[in-house]
Amino acid sequence: MNISQKGENSKIKFSINELLRNGKNQQVFFLNNPNEALFLEPADWREMYNFSENAVLFCLSDEIYDPNDYIYTPYVNNNNLVSETNTFNQ
């Protein structure tokens, strides 16, 4: 087996939808490329869904986990929210 064949057989294949809301805007991201990442701000409420088979979500933080830092109730939907969908590499 040569390197190109080995690489072809070992590609990571996955997809995840992620909804982000910050109280003013809302945005849905379709993630399916291991070279892409999302940077979340502290005010971002997120919902992850539609995980494909074998999908893994990897999260990094620059702070130690503190449950008091988290928002446990999503922002209320209202007419002022802007909805936009971003799709990466479809």
C-alpha positions in Angstrom: 0.0 0.0 0.0 1.4 3.4 -0.8 1.0 6.6 1.3 -1.8 8.1 -0.8 -3.9 5.0 -0.5 -3.3 4.8 3.2 -4.3 8.4 3.6 -7.3 8.0 1.5 -8.6 5.1 3.7 -7.9 7.0 7.0 -9.7 10.3 6.3 -11.8 11.5 9.2 -15.4 11.7 8.1 -18.0 13.3 10.4 -20.6 16.0 10.7 -22.0 18.0 13.5 -24.5 20.9 13.6 -23.9 23.6 16.2 -26.4 26.4 17.1 -24.8 29.5 18.7 -26.9 32.2 20.4 -25.7 35.2 22.3 -29.0 37.0 23.1 -28.8 39.2 20.0 -27.9 36.9 17.2 -28.2 33.2 16.4 -26.1 31.2 14.0 -26.1 27.6 12.9 -22.8 26.0 11.8 -22.4 22.7 9.9 -19.1 21.2 10.8 -17.6 18.5 8.6 -13.9 19.4 8.2 -11.3 18.5 10.9 -9.3 21.6 9.8 -12.1 24.0 10.9 -12.9 25.1 14.5 -15.3 27.4 16.3 -14.1 30.0 18.8 -16.9 30.7 21.3 -17.3 33.8 23.3 -18.3 33.6 27.0 -21.8 34.8 26.3 -22.4 32.1 23.6 -25.1 29.6 24.3 -24.5 26.5 22.2 -26.5 23.4 21.2 -24.8 20.6 19.4 -27.0 18.1 17.4 -27.1 15.8 14.4 -23.9 14.0 15.2 -22.9 11.6 12.5 -21.7 8.1 13.3 -18.2 8.2 14.8 -18.3 12.0 15.3 -16.2 13.4 18.2 -16.4 16.9 19.5 -13.2 18.2 21.1 -13.2 21.2 23.3 -10.4 23.3 24.7 -10.4 26.0 27.4 -8.0 28.4 28.9 -9.7 28.2 32.2 -10.4 25.5 34.8 -14.0 24.3 34.8 -16.2 26.4 37.1 -19.9 25.5 36.9 -20.8 29.1 38.0 -19.3 30.4 34.8 -21.9 28.6 32.6 -25.3 29.7 31.3 -27.7 26.8 31.9 -30.8 28.4 30.3 -30.8 29.3 26.6 -31.6 32.8 25.6 -35.3 33.4 25.0 -36.1 33.5 21.3 -37.5 36.8 20.2 -38.1 38.7 17.0 -34.8 40.6 17.3 -32.7 37.5 16.8 -31.0 37.3 13.4 -30.8 33.7 12.1 -28.0 32.8 9.7 -26.6 29.4 8.6 -22.9 28.8 7.8 -21.8 25.7 6.0 -18.2 24.7 5.8 -17.0 22.5 2.9 -20.2 21.0 1.8 
